Structures are given as structure tokens and as C-alpha cells.
Amino acid sequence: IHLISPSLTVVVKPHYGNQFPTTVGPIDLLCIDKKTKIYTVIEFKRGKSSDEAIGQTLRYMGWVYTNLSEGTDVRGIIVSRNLTNKLEHAIVGLQSNLITHFQHDFDDKNRPKK
């Protein structure tokens, strides 16, 4: 991990950070920045990386934010052999808090009237 950032260290508590267990799946590598104390989720994609890795990484980041970070930022890093066009645009699209969740039942009683 020193190639990614010399200030990162692997989390050792409450679990070791390699394949760190969560309720949303195991995090490939969970680290913390020794200087800033910001958690960093590292997702390894050995083959061709896809923009689906963004959703996976965000899911892990959300879990770390909710369960470990105590309100501080959480960073995500996707490590892959190459940066595909789709992945690059998905990363650029994360420029702000523009994406949120809205729950909708999608049943007959809440369909628009014609």
C-alpha cells in the first residue's frame, strides 16, 4: 500500500483490514491514513475494471462511514490494471452529492393518472 500512499496503514482493529468483514460484503483492503485519520476502502480489480466497481466501492464506503468513521470522511480507491472509459466517467460523475435515494413502491395505487 505504500505505493498508493505512504501514509496509509492497514486497519487491525476490530478486524484485520485484508478481506475486512462487513454486512455488505468483504472489503478487499481497509486502511486508515496515519496523518488525517481518514478511512480508505481499497478495491482490487485484477481483470478489466468496470464502472460497477464504483457501486461496490461506494457500498463499502457507506458501511465504513456508518460503522467506523465517527462522522469523518471515507475515501475509496479502485486499483486496476487499466482505467476504462466507463469507469473514468463514473469516477468523474462523483463530483458532488447529486445522487441520493428515493424509495418508491411502484404499485398500481401510486401510478400517475392518465
Secondary structure, DSSP 4 states (H G I P E B T S, - for coil): -TTT-TTEEE--SSS-SEEE--TT--EEEEEEETTT--EEEEEEE-SS--THHHHHHHHHHHHHHHHTSTTS-EEEEEEES---HHHHHHHHTTSSS----------GGGSPP-
